[in-house]
Amino acid sequence: MISRFLRFFSSIQLALFCFIALFIIVLIGTFMQIDHGIYYVQKVYFHSLFITIPIKGIPIPVFFGGTLIGTVLVINLTLSTILNIKFSYKNIGLILIHFGFIVLLLGGGLSSCVVTESQVYMEENDTTFFSEDLYETELVIIDASFSRYDYIIAVPIVDLKKKPIIESDVLPFSIKVHSFYDNAQLSLSNLDQGVASMGIGKNLHAKEIPLFTADDQKNNPTALLSFYNTDFVSDTMLVSLDINGTQKLYINDKLYYLQIRPKRLYFPFQLTLKSFDHDVYPGSNIPKNYSSLVTIQAYDDSPDRDVLIYMNHPLRYGYYTFYQASFGEDVPSSVLQVVYNKSWYFPYVSSLIIALGMGIHFFVHLIAFLKKRRL
């Protein structure tokens, strides 16, 4: 039984099936990007165990996902290397090639778990120490009673979706979730006839709408909340990404500010936009190139660095990579795409291993061929 299992998972037929399945997934995913964004396609097709189609609200698997196929392929390559390749100096190159592909697949799987993408918008002479996630949001509770800083508590938006009651030693009060929408459309209501009994939600209605999947459309997570502690219960408040600015909440005569905003990712350094330049093609408003001159100010004793970021020439700093993504039209300003990737070295290491294995395999067979020629 075990030997049959090992033979199946180390077979060349399974490897061919995995490669064909990956080709189908990539092909379908590429076409699906016409109507859906890259993030949606990656999540549904490449970073999933199964590709599902919702039928009456129930996700029905219709094909294998990229994560499952990649996992099976790693198992197949590992077992085939151990069971099917004889360990000798003649096969060192072949073993290294297999090992390199295993490292490449493991790196891809790890990247899907640890890589984060975000953006920074800065006008000239602005300084920032954080970027904003493109897809994830958070509920922030701000205590501004401190003289030198604001004490901010961030609650992941997924907690509002999954937990009817949110309690923590970090929170100054408990949160009750009356309703939550992944995406909602807000509209004005008659005075004091809105969905909430305090805050701006007194004059708003919230209607749940289907999730957006295109990259140029942004979902609007919305929740109806109330807050309480041992001796106080608040009225209901509507919080939403589309509500600009913070809302005030008084609990036991203490003031807090609440807001749903894009999740912030904080840098271990500060970034300052010194200048932004862009050129357009003659006789048009089409940008030809644009660049940002930034200064990196580390929190340690490292000297400040001036770096020019422009198209196809990103800034790499630690695990961070800053790409020139776009710019503002009204004032000189820059939009930088930020990729945080602790597994960035996996493709380089795997490529070196594969190249080394191919070189060794070639020379071993070349030497054997030359010896036969002499005979």
C-alpha positions in Angstrom: 0.0 0.0 0.0 2.8 2.4 1.0 4.9 1.5 -2.0 1.9 2.1 -4.4 1.4 5.5 -2.7 5.0 6.4 -3.2 5.1 5.2 -6.8 2.1 7.3 -7.6 3.3 10.5 -6.0 6.8 10.1 -7.5 5.6 9.2 -11.0 6.4 11.3 -14.1 2.7 11.0 -15.1 1.7 13.0 -12.0 4.4 15.6 -12.7 3.0 16.0 -16.3 -0.5 16.4 -14.9 0.6 19.1 -12.5 2.3 21.1 -15.3 -0.7 20.8 -17.5 -3.0 21.9 -14.7 -0.8 24.8 -13.9 -0.9 25.8 -17.6 -4.7 25.7 -17.5 -4.8 27.7 -14.3 -2.5 30.4 -15.7 -4.4 30.5 -19.0 -7.8 30.9 -17.3 -6.5 33.3 -14.7 -5.0 35.5 -17.5 -8.3 35.7 -19.3 -10.2 36.4 -16.0 -8.0 39.5 -15.4 -10.0 41.1 -18.3 -13.0 41.5 -16.0 -11.4 41.1 -12.6 -8.4 42.6 -11.0 -5.0 40.9 -10.4 -5.6 40.6 -6.6 -8.9 38.8 -7.1 -7.4 36.4 -9.7 -4.4 35.6 -7.5 -6.6 34.9 -4.5 -9.2 32.8 -6.3 -7.0 30.9 -8.8 -3.4 30.9 -7.7 -3.5 31.2 -3.9 -6.3 28.7 -3.3 -6.6 24.9 -2.9 -9.6 24.7 -5.2 -11.2 27.1 -7.8 -14.8 27.4 -6.7 -18.0 28.7 -8.2 -20.7 29.9 -5.8 -24.0 28.2 -6.3 -26.8 29.4 -4.1 -24.2 30.9 -1.8 -22.3 27.6 -1.5 -18.8 27.5 -3.0 -18.6 24.4 -5.3 -15.1 23.2 -6.3 -14.7 23.0 -10.1 -10.9 22.7 -10.5 -7.7 22.5 -8.6 -6.2 25.7 -7.3 -2.6 26.9 -7.7 -1.7 26.2 -4.0 -2.8 22.5 -4.2 -1.1 21.9 -7.5 2.1 23.5 -6.3 2.1 21.4 -3.1 1.6 18.2 -5.0 4.4 19.2 -7.4 6.8 19.8 -4.5 5.9 16.3 -3.1 6.3 14.8 -6.5 9.8 16.3 -7.2 11.0 15.4 -3.7 9.9 11.8 -3.9 11.1 11.4 -7.4 14.5 12.7 -6.5 14.8 10.3 -3.5 13.3 7.2 -5.1 14.0 7.5 -8.9 17.4 9.0 -9.1 20.4 7.0 -8.1 22.7 8.9 -5.8 26.1 9.0 -7.7 28.5 11.6 -8.9 27.0 11.2 -12.4 23.6 12.4 -11.2 24.7 15.3 -9.0 23.6 17.8 -11.6 20.2 16.1 -12.0 19.7 16.1 -8.2 20.6 19.8 -8.0 18.2 20.7 -10.8 15.3 19.0 -9.0 16.3 20.6 -5.7 16.4 24.0 -7.4 12.9 23.6 -8.7 11.7 22.5 -5.2 13.3 25.7 -3.7 11.6 27.8 -6.4 8.2 26.3 -5.7 8.6 26.7 -2.0 9.7 30.3 -2.4 6.6 31.0 -4.5 4.3 29.5 -1.9 6.1 31.4 0.9 5.8 34.6 -1.0 2.0 34.2 -1.3 1.9 34.2 2.5 4.4 36.9 3.5 4.4 39.4 0.6 2.4 42.6 1.2 1.7 45.3 -1.3 0.9 48.9 -0.3 1.2 52.5 -1.6 2.6 55.8 -0.4 1.2 59.1 -1.6 3.5 62.1 -0.9 3.6 65.7 -1.9 6.9 67.4 -2.2 8.6 67.9 1.2 6.3 65.4 2.8 7.7 62.9 5.3 6.0 59.6 6.1 6.8 56.5 8.0 4.0 54.2 6.8 2.3 53.0 3.7 -1.4 52.0 3.2 -2.5 48.6 2.1 -4.3 48.4 -1.2 -7.0 45.9 -0.1 -7.1 45.4 3.7 -8.7 47.9 6.1 -8.8 48.4 9.9 -10.9 50.1 12.5 -8.8 52.5 14.5 -9.6 53.8 18.0 -7.6 56.9 18.8 -7.0 58.2 22.3 -5.8 61.8 21.9 -5.5 62.6 25.6 -1.7 62.2 25.6 0.3 65.4 25.2 3.1 64.2 22.9 1.4 61.4 20.9 -1.9 59.7 20.0 -2.5 56.2 21.4 -3.9 54.2 18.5 -5.5 50.8 18.6 -6.1 49.0 15.3 -8.7 46.3 15.0 -8.5 44.2 11.8 -11.6 44.5 9.7 -11.9 40.7 9.6 -12.6 40.7 13.3 -15.7 42.9 12.8 -16.9 40.4 10.2 -16.3 37.2 12.2 -16.9 38.3 15.9 -20.2 39.6 17.2 -18.4 40.8 20.3 -14.8 42.1 20.3 -13.1 42.2 23.7 -9.4 42.6 24.5 -7.2 43.8 27.4 -5.8 46.3 24.9 -9.2 47.9 24.1 -10.5 50.6 26.5 -14.0 49.2 26.0 -15.9 46.3 24.3 -17.3 46.5 20.8 -20.6 44.9 19.8 -21.1 44.4 16.0 -24.8 44.7 15.1 -24.2 44.3 11.4 -21.3 44.2 9.0 -21.1 44.6 5.2 -18.1 43.7 3.1 -19.2 46.3 0.6 -21.9 48.9 1.2 -23.4 51.9 -0.6 -24.1 54.9 1.6 -27.0 57.3 0.9 -28.4 60.3 2.7 -31.6 59.9 4.8 -34.0 62.3 6.4 -32.7 64.1 9.4 -32.0 61.7 12.3 -33.6 58.8 10.5 -30.5 57.0 9.5 -29.2 53.6 10.4 -27.3 54.7 13.5 -28.4 56.6 16.6 -25.2 58.8 16.9 -22.5 60.2 14.7 -22.8 60.9 11.0 -24.7 57.6 10.6 -27.8 59.3 12.0 -28.2 60.8 8.5 -27.1 57.8 6.4 -28.5 54.6 5.1 -26.3 51.6 4.3 -27.2 49.1 1.6 -25.1 46.0 1.0 -23.9 45.6 -2.6 -21.8 42.8 -4.3 -18.1 42.9 -3.8 -16.0 44.7 -6.5 -13.2 42.6 -8.1 -11.7 45.1 -10.5 -8.5 46.8 -9.5 -9.9 50.3 -10.2 -12.9 49.7 -7.9 -12.6 49.9 -4.1 -14.9 48.0 -1.7 -16.5 49.9 1.2 -16.5 47.8 4.4 -19.2 49.2 6.7 -20.3 48.2 10.2 -22.9 49.2 12.7 -21.3 49.2 16.2 -22.0 50.0 19.8 -19.6 50.2 22.7 -19.8 49.4 26.3 -17.9 48.7 29.5 -18.9 47.8 33.1 -21.0 50.9 33.7 -21.7 52.4 30.2 -23.4 51.4 27.0 -23.3 53.7 24.0 -25.7 54.3 21.2 -25.1 52.7 17.8 -22.5 54.2 15.4 -22.0 53.6 11.7 -18.4 53.3 10.6 -17.4 53.0 7.0 -14.4 53.5 4.7 -16.4 56.0 2.7 -16.9 58.2 5.8 -13.9 60.6 5.6 -12.3 61.7 8.8 -13.0 60.4 12.4 -16.1 60.3 14.5 -16.2 61.2 18.2 -17.1 58.8 20.9 -17.5 59.7 24.5 -17.3 57.0 27.1 -17.2 57.9 30.8 -16.5 61.5 29.8 -13.4 60.5 27.9 -13.1 61.3 24.2 -12.1 58.8 21.5 -11.9 59.1 17.8 -13.0 56.2 15.5 -12.4 55.6 11.8 -12.2 52.8 9.3 -9.2 53.4 7.1 -6.8 51.4 4.9 -4.5 49.2 7.0 -1.2 50.9 7.7 2.2 49.2 7.3 4.9 51.0 9.3 8.5 51.4 8.2 11.6 51.1 10.4 12.7 54.4 8.8 11.3 57.7 7.5 10.8 58.6 3.8 10.9 62.2 2.5 10.0 63.3 -1.0 12.5 66.0 -1.9 11.3 66.6 -5.4 9.2 65.1 -8.1 9.7 65.5 -11.9 7.8 64.2 -14.9 8.0 64.8 -18.6 5.2 64.4 -21.2 5.4 63.6 -24.9 5.4 66.8 -27.0 1.9 68.1 -27.9 0.1 65.8 -25.4 -0.5 65.2 -21.7 0.7 61.6 -21.9 3.5 61.1 -19.4 6.8 60.1 -20.9 8.7 59.4 -17.6 8.5 60.5 -14.0 10.8 60.2 -11.1 10.9 60.8 -7.3 14.0 62.0 -5.4 13.5 60.7 -1.8 15.6 60.8 1.3 15.7 57.7 3.6 16.2 58.6 7.3 16.9 55.4 9.3 16.1 55.3 13.0 19.5 54.0 13.9 22.8 55.8 13.4 23.0 55.2 9.6 23.5 58.3 7.5 20.6 59.7 5.5 20.5 58.5 1.8 19.2 60.4 -1.2 17.8 58.0 -3.9 16.2 58.7 -7.3 13.3 56.4 -8.0 12.0 56.2 -11.6 10.3 53.8 -13.9 11.9 50.3 -13.9 14.5 51.5 -11.4 13.0 50.8 -7.9 14.6 51.5 -4.5 15.5 48.4 -2.5 15.9 48.9 1.2 16.0 45.9 3.4 13.0 43.8 2.6 11.2 46.8 1.1 11.1 47.7 -2.6 9.7 51.0 -3.7 8.4 51.4 -7.3 7.4 54.6 -9.1 3.7 53.8 -9.7 1.9 57.1 -10.5 1.7 60.8 -9.6 -0.7 63.5 -8.6 -2.0 65.9 -11.2 -3.0 68.9 -9.1 0.2 69.4 -7.1 3.7 67.9 -7.5 3.2 64.6 -5.8 4.3 61.0 -6.2 2.6 57.6 -5.7 5.0 54.8 -4.8 4.2 51.1 -4.8 5.7 49.4 -1.8 6.4 45.6 -1.8 7.5 44.0 1.5 9.0 40.6 0.7 11.1 38.6 3.2 11.4 35.8 0.6 12.8 37.9 -2.2 16.0 35.8 -2.4 14.3 32.4 -3.2 14.1 33.0 -7.0 17.8 34.0 -7.1 19.0 31.0 -5.0 16.9 28.5 -6.9 18.1 29.9 -10.3 21.7 29.6 -9.2 21.1 26.0 -8.0 19.4 25.1 -11.3 22.1 26.7 -13.4 24.8 25.0 -11.3 23.0 21.6 -11.7 22.6 22.0 -15.5 26.3 23.0 -15.8 27.5 20.0 -13.8 25.1 17.6 -15.6 26.4 18.9 -19.0 30.1 18.6 -18.1 29.6 15.1 -16.6 28.0 13.9 -19.8 30.5 15.7 -21.9 33.4 14.0 -20.1 31.8 10.6 -20.5 31.2 11.3 -24.2 34.8 12.3 -24.8 36.0 9.2 -23.0 33.9 7.1 -25.4 35.3 8.9 -28.4 38.9 8.1 -27.3 38.0 4.4 -27.0 
